[in-house]
Amino acid sequence: MRAQHVQHAQHEQRRLHATMAEQGLWPDRAPWIREAMERTPRHTFAPDRLWRWDGAAYRPVERATEPRRWLAELYAGPHDPAVTQIDGGVPSSSLSAPAVVADMLDTALLAPGRRVLELGTGCGWNAALLAGRVGGEHVVSVEADRSLAESARRALDGAAPGVTVLHGDGGAGHPVGGPYDRVIATYAPPRVPWEWVAQTRPGGWIVTPWGRLGHVALRVARDGGSASGWFQGLAQFMPPRGTPPTPPWPGGAADAALAPGVPLGRDPGPLLADANLFFALRVALPDVHITAAPGTGAGVWPQGSAGAGSGAAARPGAPAPADAESEAEAASHTAPETASTPPAGRAAPATVRLLAPGGSRALLDGRTGTVRRTGPRDLASEVAMAWSRWEECGSPSVHDHGLTVTPYGEHLWTDPGHEPCGV
């Protein structure tokens, strides 16, 4: 890297870190995170080619020919990921948004010497940050893409010696190296694999995205028979590799064939702009895809890709785990804190699309208040009912939800023993 480019990279890094400080995004209880990011900059792990969305498709941004644009993409803002790999026209790997990385590292309650299993190595930047805290010899990272695993291993050999990088299925974990004190995932499984719980020691923590919106901190019970915890932040992550992409909206004159449906009776804009509502609908209607029609604006949350989103602080008022290792650790996920603010939503789109397997579709036109639909399911009515139930419950935020995982599956709740609103 040429000296001038290094100077520009350092300038962009300082600018981003200052912005995070101004917005209160550095965790007060974990000053080591900022120190680690300053010692281990993003640009030392980023590939020479990044990908930028131009409104129609992802376009490459080359370090060699567009160094300033490359840096601008890498250090765009606290809530902006940098897409590092494209597969079939959609992102398949990224450097996650710095605010999200900081929040998840804070949530994990890391300390020197703790053994950590990371699932989803990517470029290796997060593994390097983990190694800077617990020691490289205590970090095992699993990556499903062989080429990414190899390049990350090379980068980590120089920046964080001792980290073990393995090519394999993250969903299976790495039982040979267990039990671990912490398990941290950088992608969003549809369900938390029981293998992760089984490979975490009793009292240990699992920090993972869930359902592509929000991340959860789960504490493994003393008997190892379950793991429970509260959702901690708002962020979007990519699903596991091999997950079928969202079905495309039919093109051509297909919209003209949609029949009139029951009007929604309200502006559909919050379906895309309100992250807490979107989370509740994700819980209630997990197979319904909610997007904005092209050319009518886009909501921040469902349109983000590859890790876009905000890191939010611990849920205020959550009950402390009964088997906390120490009073400080018990309080770490219960004490009221200043939550970071998600990026503000853009103007509400004029038209919202609903799409579900089996050919059900609906268009919600906020300008005219009309609904047009097709297929066996009345998606607009389903969304309207779940939305109303969520409001009747007091419009709980993502932080008002918790998750319990057992060998038999997982259970989502709003208060211990209660079903989530909207379901």
C-alpha positions as CSV (number, residue, x, y, z in Angstrom):
1,M,0.0,0.0,0.0
2,R,1.5,3.3,-1.1
3,A,2.3,5.9,1.6
4,Q,-0.3,8.4,0.3
5,H,-3.0,5.7,0.3
6,V,-2.0,4.7,3.8
7,Q,-2.4,8.4,4.9
8,H,-5.8,8.6,3.3
9,A,-6.9,5.3,4.9
10,Q,-5.8,6.5,8.4
11,H,-7.6,9.8,7.9
12,E,-10.8,7.9,6.9
13,Q,-10.4,5.6,9.9
14,R,-10.0,8.6,12.3
15,R,-13.0,10.3,10.8
16,L,-15.2,7.3,11.3
17,H,-14.0,6.7,14.8
18,A,-14.7,10.3,15.7
19,T,-18.2,10.0,14.2
20,M,-18.9,7.0,16.4
21,A,-17.7,8.9,19.4
22,E,-20.0,11.9,18.6
23,Q,-23.0,9.5,18.2
24,G,-22.2,7.6,21.4
25,L,-21.5,4.3,19.7
26,W,-18.4,3.3,21.6
27,P,-19.4,1.1,24.5
28,D,-18.4,2.9,27.8
29,R,-17.9,-0.3,29.7
30,A,-15.5,-1.8,27.0
31,P,-12.9,0.9,26.0
32,W,-10.8,-1.9,24.7
33,I,-13.0,-2.1,21.6
34,R,-12.1,1.3,20.3
35,E,-8.4,0.6,21.1
36,A,-8.6,-2.7,19.2
37,M,-10.2,-1.1,16.2
38,E,-7.5,1.6,16.1
39,R,-4.8,-1.0,16.3
40,T,-6.5,-3.3,13.8
41,P,-8.0,-1.1,11.0
42,R,-10.6,-2.4,8.5
43,H,-8.5,-1.5,5.5
44,T,-5.8,-4.0,6.4
45,F,-8.3,-6.8,6.0
46,A,-10.5,-5.6,3.1
47,P,-10.0,-7.2,-0.3
48,D,-8.9,-5.1,-3.3
49,R,-12.4,-5.2,-4.7
50,L,-15.4,-4.0,-2.9
51,W,-19.0,-3.8,-4.2
52,R,-21.3,-0.8,-4.3
53,W,-25.0,-0.7,-4.9
54,D,-25.8,1.8,-7.7
55,G,-29.6,1.5,-7.4
56,A,-29.9,-1.3,-9.9
57,A,-27.0,-3.7,-9.3
58,Y,-23.8,-4.2,-7.3
59,R,-20.8,-2.6,-9.1
60,P,-17.1,-3.3,-8.3
61,V,-15.0,-0.7,-6.7
62,E,-11.3,-1.4,-7.2
63,R,-8.6,-0.3,-4.8
64,A,-6.0,-0.1,-7.6
65,T,-8.0,2.2,-9.9
66,E,-10.4,4.0,-7.5
67,P,-8.5,4.2,-4.2
68,R,-10.5,7.2,-2.8
69,R,-13.9,5.6,-3.7
70,W,-12.7,2.3,-2.3
71,L,-11.8,3.9,1.0
72,A,-15.1,5.9,1.0
73,E,-17.0,2.6,0.6
74,L,-15.0,0.9,3.4
75,Y,-15.4,3.8,5.9
76,A,-18.8,5.1,4.7
77,G,-20.3,5.4,8.2
78,P,-20.8,3.7,11.5
79,H,-23.9,1.8,10.3
80,D,-22.6,0.9,6.8
81,P,-21.2,-2.5,5.9
82,A,-18.7,-2.9,3.1
83,V,-19.7,-5.7,0.7
84,T,-16.7,-7.8,-0.1
85,Q,-18.1,-10.7,-2.1
86,I,-21.0,-11.1,-4.6
87,D,-22.6,-14.4,-5.6
88,G,-25.3,-14.5,-8.2
89,G,-25.7,-10.8,-8.0
90,V,-26.3,-10.6,-4.3
91,P,-23.9,-10.1,-1.4
92,S,-22.4,-13.2,0.1
93,S,-19.8,-11.7,2.5
94,S,-19.0,-8.3,4.0
95,L,-17.1,-6.4,6.6
96,S,-20.0,-5.7,9.0
97,A,-20.9,-2.2,10.0
98,P,-18.5,-0.9,12.6
99,A,-21.2,0.1,15.1
100,V,-22.7,-3.4,14.9
101,V,-19.2,-5.0,15.4
102,A,-18.6,-2.8,18.4
103,D,-22.0,-3.7,20.0
104,M,-21.7,-7.4,19.5
105,L,-18.1,-7.5,20.9
106,D,-19.4,-5.5,23.9
107,T,-22.4,-7.9,24.3
108,A,-20.0,-10.9,24.4
109,L,-18.4,-9.7,27.6
110,L,-14.9,-10.8,26.5
111,A,-11.9,-11.0,28.8
112,P,-8.3,-12.2,28.4
113,G,-8.0,-15.9,28.2
114,R,-11.6,-16.8,27.4
115,R,-12.0,-19.4,24.6
116,V,-14.0,-18.1,21.7
117,L,-15.6,-19.9,18.7
118,E,-16.4,-17.5,15.9
119,L,-18.8,-18.7,13.1
120,G,-18.3,-16.8,9.8
121,T,-14.7,-15.7,9.5
122,G,-15.2,-13.5,6.4
123,C,-12.1,-11.4,5.8
124,G,-10.8,-12.1,9.3
125,W,-11.2,-8.6,10.8
126,N,-13.6,-9.6,13.6
127,A,-11.4,-12.6,14.5
128,A,-8.4,-10.2,14.8
129,L,-10.4,-8.0,17.1
130,L,-11.4,-11.0,19.2
131,A,-7.7,-12.1,19.3
132,G,-6.6,-8.7,20.5
133,R,-8.8,-9.1,23.6
134,V,-8.6,-12.8,24.5
135,G,-5.4,-13.9,22.8
136,G,-5.0,-15.4,19.4
137,E,-4.5,-18.9,20.7
138,H,-7.9,-18.8,22.3
139,V,-9.8,-18.0,19.1
140,V,-11.2,-20.6,16.6
141,S,-13.0,-19.3,13.6
142,V,-15.0,-21.3,11.0
143,E,-15.7,-20.2,7.5
144,A,-17.9,-22.0,4.9
145,D,-16.2,-20.4,1.9
146,R,-12.8,-22.1,1.3
147,S,-11.2,-19.2,-0.5
148,L,-12.3,-16.7,2.2
149,A,-11.0,-19.0,4.9
150,E,-7.6,-19.2,3.1
151,S,-7.3,-15.4,2.6
152,A,-8.4,-14.7,6.2
153,R,-5.8,-17.2,7.5
154,R,-3.1,-15.4,5.6
155,A,-4.2,-12.0,6.9
156,L,-4.5,-13.3,10.5
157,D,-1.1,-15.0,10.4
158,G,0.4,-11.5,10.2
159,A,-2.1,-9.5,12.3
160,A,-3.2,-11.9,15.0
161,P,-0.9,-15.0,15.3
162,G,-2.4,-18.0,16.9
163,V,-5.9,-17.7,15.6
164,T,-7.2,-21.0,14.2
165,V,-9.1,-20.6,10.9
166,L,-11.0,-23.7,9.7
167,H,-13.0,-24.3,6.5
168,G,-16.3,-25.9,7.4
169,D,-20.0,-25.6,8.2
170,G,-20.5,-22.9,10.8
171,G,-23.8,-24.5,11.8
172,A,-22.0,-27.5,13.1
173,G,-19.5,-25.4,15.1
174,H,-16.2,-27.1,16.0
175,P,-16.8,-29.6,18.8
176,V,-13.2,-30.8,18.9
177,G,-12.1,-27.4,20.3
178,G,-14.9,-27.1,22.9
179,P,-16.2,-26.3,25.3
180,Y,-16.0,-22.6,24.6
181,D,-16.6,-19.6,26.9
182,R,-18.1,-17.6,24.1
183,V,-19.7,-18.4,20.7
184,I,-20.1,-15.5,18.3
185,A,-21.8,-15.7,14.9
186,T,-21.4,-13.1,12.2
187,Y,-24.3,-14.4,10.0
188,A,-28.0,-14.9,10.8
189,P,-29.1,-18.6,11.1
190,P,-32.9,-19.1,10.7
191,R,-32.7,-20.9,14.1
192,V,-29.9,-21.1,16.6
193,P,-28.2,-24.5,16.1
194,W,-28.3,-26.7,19.2
195,E,-24.7,-27.6,18.4
196,W,-23.7,-24.1,19.4
197,V,-25.3,-24.5,22.8
198,A,-23.8,-27.9,23.3
199,Q,-20.3,-26.6,22.6
200,T,-20.6,-23.7,25.1
201,R,-19.8,-24.4,28.7
202,P,-22.5,-23.8,31.3
203,G,-22.6,-20.1,32.1
204,G,-21.1,-19.2,28.8
205,W,-22.6,-16.8,26.3
206,I,-23.7,-17.2,22.7
207,V,-24.0,-13.9,20.7
208,T,-25.7,-14.3,17.4
209,P,-27.9,-12.5,14.9
210,W,-31.3,-14.0,14.6
211,G,-33.7,-14.0,11.7
212,R,-31.7,-11.4,9.8
213,L,-32.9,-8.6,12.1
214,G,-31.5,-8.2,15.6
215,H,-29.0,-10.1,17.6
216,V,-29.5,-12.0,20.8
217,A,-27.3,-12.8,23.8
218,L,-28.0,-16.3,25.2
219,R,-26.7,-17.6,28.5
220,V,-26.2,-21.4,28.7
221,A,-27.9,-22.8,31.8
222,R,-26.0,-24.5,34.6
223,D,-27.1,-28.0,33.5
224,G,-26.3,-27.2,29.8
225,G,-29.9,-28.1,28.9
226,S,-30.9,-24.8,27.5
227,A,-29.8,-21.2,26.6
228,S,-31.9,-18.1,27.2
229,G,-31.5,-14.4,26.8
230,W,-32.7,-11.0,25.6
231,F,-32.3,-9.4,22.2
232,Q,-29.6,-6.8,22.4
233,G,-29.5,-4.8,19.2
234,L,-30.9,-4.0,15.8
235,A,-28.9,-5.1,12.8
236,Q,-29.2,-7.0,9.6
237,F,-27.0,-9.9,8.6
238,M,-26.9,-12.3,5.7
239,P,-28.2,-15.8,6.1
240,P,-26.1,-19.0,5.9
241,R,-24.6,-19.8,2.6
242,G,-26.9,-21.9,0.4
243,T,-30.0,-20.1,1.6
244,P,-32.3,-19.6,-1.3
245,P,-32.6,-15.9,-2.3
246,T,-35.8,-14.0,-1.9
247,P,-38.1,-15.0,-4.8
248,P,-38.1,-12.2,-7.4
249,W,-41.2,-10.1,-7.9
250,P,-42.8,-11.0,-11.2
251,G,-42.0,-8.5,-13.9
252,G,-43.8,-7.4,-17.0
253,A,-47.5,-6.9,-16.8
254,A,-48.0,-9.2,-13.8
255,D,-49.1,-6.3,-11.5
256,A,-52.0,-5.4,-13.8
257,A,-53.5,-8.9,-13.2
258,L,-53.7,-8.3,-9.4
259,A,-57.2,-8.2,-8.0
260,P,-58.5,-5.6,-5.6
261,G,-58.0,-6.5,-1.9
262,V,-59.2,-5.2,1.5
263,P,-57.7,-1.8,2.0
264,L,-55.0,-1.6,4.8
265,G,-56.6,1.5,6.2
266,R,-53.3,3.2,7.1
267,D,-50.1,4.4,5.6
268,P,-47.9,1.4,4.9
269,G,-44.7,3.4,5.2
270,P,-43.9,2.2,8.8
271,L,-43.7,-1.4,7.5
272,L,-40.3,-0.4,6.1
273,A,-39.3,2.5,8.4
274,D,-40.0,1.1,11.9
275,A,-37.5,-1.5,12.8
276,N,-39.4,-2.6,15.9
277,L,-42.6,-3.2,13.8
278,F,-40.6,-5.0,11.2
279,F,-39.1,-7.3,13.8
280,A,-42.5,-8.1,15.2
281,L,-43.8,-9.0,11.7
282,R,-40.7,-11.1,11.1
283,V,-41.7,-13.1,14.2
284,A,-45.4,-13.3,13.4
285,L,-45.0,-13.9,9.6
286,P,-41.5,-15.3,9.0
287,D,-42.2,-16.3,5.4
288,V,-43.6,-13.0,4.2
289,H,-41.0,-10.7,2.5
290,I,-41.7,-7.0,2.9
291,T,-39.9,-4.7,0.4
292,A,-40.4,-1.3,-1.3
293,A,-41.4,-1.1,-4.9
294,P,-38.5,0.2,-7.1
295,G,-38.4,4.0,-7.6
296,T,-40.6,4.8,-4.5
297,G,-37.9,4.9,-1.8
298,A,-36.7,2.2,0.5
299,G,-36.9,1.6,4.2
300,V,-33.6,1.3,6.0
301,W,-34.1,-2.1,7.7
302,P,-35.5,-4.6,5.2
303,Q,-33.5,-3.1,2.3
304,G,-30.1,-3.2,4.1
305,S,-27.7,-5.9,3.1
306,A,-24.8,-7.9,4.6
307,G,-24.8,-6.4,8.0
308,A,-26.3,-2.9,7.7
309,G,-28.0,-1.6,10.8
310,S,-27.3,-0.2,14.2
311,G,-25.7,-1.5,17.3
312,A,-28.0,-1.0,20.3
313,A,-27.2,-1.2,23.9
314,A,-28.3,-3.9,26.3
315,R,-32.0,-4.1,27.0
316,P,-32.8,-2.0,30.0
317,G,-34.5,-3.9,32.8
318,A,-33.9,-7.4,31.6
319,P,-33.7,-10.0,34.4
320,A,-30.3,-11.1,35.3
321,P,-29.3,-14.7,34.6
322,A,-29.5,-16.8,37.7
323,D,-26.1,-18.3,37.0
324,A,-24.1,-15.2,36.3
325,E,-20.4,-15.6,37.0
326,S,-20.2,-12.3,38.8
327,E,-22.3,-9.4,39.8
328,A,-20.7,-7.3,37.1
329,E,-21.4,-9.8,34.5
330,A,-25.0,-10.3,35.7
331,A,-25.5,-6.5,35.5
332,S,-24.0,-6.2,32.0
333,H,-27.2,-7.2,30.3
334,T,-29.6,-5.6,32.7
335,A,-28.3,-2.1,33.7
336,P,-30.1,0.8,31.9
337,E,-27.8,2.3,29.3
338,T,-28.0,4.8,26.5
339,A,-29.0,2.9,23.5
340,S,-27.4,3.9,20.2
341,T,-29.8,5.3,17.7
342,P,-30.6,3.4,14.5
343,P,-30.2,5.4,11.3
344,A,-33.2,7.4,10.5
345,G,-35.6,5.9,8.0
346,R,-36.0,7.6,4.7
347,A,-39.3,8.9,3.4
348,A,-42.1,6.3,3.4
349,P,-42.3,4.5,0.1
350,A,-45.4,5.0,-2.0
351,T,-45.9,1.3,-2.5
352,V,-45.0,-1.7,-0.4
353,R,-44.7,-5.2,-1.7
354,L,-45.6,-8.4,0.2
355,L,-44.5,-11.7,-1.2
356,A,-44.8,-15.2,0.2
357,P,-44.1,-18.8,-1.0
358,G,-46.9,-20.3,-3.0
359,G,-47.6,-17.4,-5.3
360,S,-49.2,-15.0,-2.8
361,R,-48.5,-11.3,-3.5
362,A,-49.9,-7.9,-2.5
363,L,-49.2,-4.3,-3.4
364,L,-50.0,-1.7,-0.7
365,D,-50.3,1.7,-2.3
366,G,-49.9,4.4,0.3
367,R,-50.8,7.2,-2.1
368,T,-54.2,5.8,-3.0
369,G,-54.8,3.6,0.1
370,T,-55.6,0.6,-2.2
371,V,-54.5,-3.0,-2.0
372,R,-54.1,-5.3,-4.9
373,R,-53.4,-9.0,-4.4
374,T,-53.2,-12.5,-5.8
375,G,-52.6,-16.0,-4.5
376,P,-54.2,-18.2,-1.8
377,R,-53.2,-16.0,1.1
378,D,-54.5,-12.5,1.8
379,L,-51.1,-11.1,2.8
380,A,-52.3,-7.6,3.4
381,S,-54.9,-8.8,5.9
382,E,-52.3,-11.0,7.7
383,V,-49.9,-8.1,8.0
384,A,-52.7,-5.8,9.2
385,M,-53.8,-8.2,11.9
386,A,-50.2,-8.8,13.1
387,W,-49.6,-5.0,13.1
388,S,-52.7,-4.4,15.2
389,R,-51.9,-7.1,17.7
390,W,-48.4,-5.6,18.1
391,E,-49.9,-2.2,18.8
392,E,-52.4,-3.7,21.3
393,C,-49.4,-5.0,23.2
394,G,-48.0,-1.6,23.5
395,S,-45.7,-1.7,20.4
396,P,-42.9,-3.6,22.1
397,S,-39.4,-3.0,20.8
398,V,-37.0,-5.7,19.7
399,H,-35.3,-5.3,23.1
400,D,-38.5,-6.4,24.8
401,H,-38.1,-9.9,23.2
402,G,-36.2,-12.9,24.4
403,L,-35.3,-16.3,23.1
404,T,-34.9,-19.7,24.7
405,V,-33.1,-22.6,22.9
406,T,-33.4,-26.3,23.8
407,P,-32.5,-29.5,22.0
408,Y,-36.1,-29.6,20.8
409,G,-36.2,-26.1,19.2
410,E,-36.5,-22.5,20.2
411,H,-39.1,-20.3,21.8
412,L,-39.5,-16.6,21.5
413,W,-41.1,-14.5,24.2
414,T,-41.8,-10.9,25.3
415,D,-41.7,-11.6,29.0
416,P,-40.7,-15.0,30.5
417,G,-43.5,-17.4,29.8
418,H,-45.4,-15.1,27.4
419,E,-45.8,-15.4,23.6
420,P,-44.5,-12.5,21.5
421,C,-47.0,-9.9,20.5
422,G,-48.3,-10.3,17.0
423,V,-48.1,-14.1,16.9
